[in-house]
Amino acid sequence: MVISGPLSSALIHHLGNRVTMFIGGIIASSGLFICAFANDIYTVIIAFGVVNGKYDYDKIYYNY
């Protein structure tokens, strides 16, 4: 989230909202596609964790 904010802001400024969202969708779906065919846990960590980002579900669930 720290890196994606300025990067997405610059892309939106130069390319527009629709193109930036399309690029983000392609990147996210490619990460999930790679994760579906992973043979080991390290590929899953790279594909899901790095490409799609890390979500902190405890803070969302417990609202703290």
C-alpha positions in Angstrom: 0.0 0.0 0.0 2.9 2.4 0.6 4.3 1.9 -2.9 1.0 1.5 -4.7 -0.4 4.9 -3.7 2.1 7.2 -5.4 2.5 4.8 -8.3 -1.3 4.6 -9.0 -1.6 8.3 -8.6 1.0 9.0 -11.2 -0.5 6.4 -13.5 -4.0 8.0 -13.1 -2.5 11.4 -13.8 -0.8 10.3 -17.0 -3.1 7.5 -18.3 -6.5 8.2 -16.8 -8.8 6.2 -14.4 -10.0 3.6 -16.8 -6.6 2.5 -18.2 -5.1 2.4 -14.7 -7.9 0.2 -13.4 -7.6 -2.0 -16.4 -3.8 -2.4 -15.8 -4.5 -3.1 -12.1 -7.0 -5.8 -13.0 -4.6 -7.5 -15.4 -1.9 -7.5 -12.8 -4.2 -8.9 -10.1 -5.7 -11.6 -12.3 -2.3 -12.7 -13.5 -1.2 -13.1 -9.9 -4.2 -15.3 -9.1 -3.7 -17.2 -12.4 -0.1 -18.0 -11.4 -1.3 -19.0 -7.9 -3.8 -21.5 -9.3 -1.0 -23.4 -11.0 1.6 -23.2 -8.2 3.5 -26.3 -7.3 4.9 -25.1 -3.9 4.0 -22.7 -1.2 6.8 -20.2 -2.1 5.2 -19.7 -5.5 1.8 -19.0 -3.8 3.5 -16.5 -1.4 5.1 -14.7 -4.3 2.0 -14.8 -6.6 -0.6 -13.9 -4.0 1.3 -11.9 -1.5 3.5 -9.8 -3.7 1.4 -9.4 -6.8 -2.0 -8.9 -5.2 -0.8 -7.3 -1.9 -1.1 -8.2 1.7 -4.4 -7.7 3.4 -4.7 -7.5 7.2 -8.0 -9.3 7.8 -7.8 -9.0 11.6 -7.9 -5.2 11.5 -10.8 -5.2 9.0 -12.8 -7.8 11.0 -12.2 -6.4 14.5 -12.1 -2.7 13.5 -9.1 -1.7 15.6 
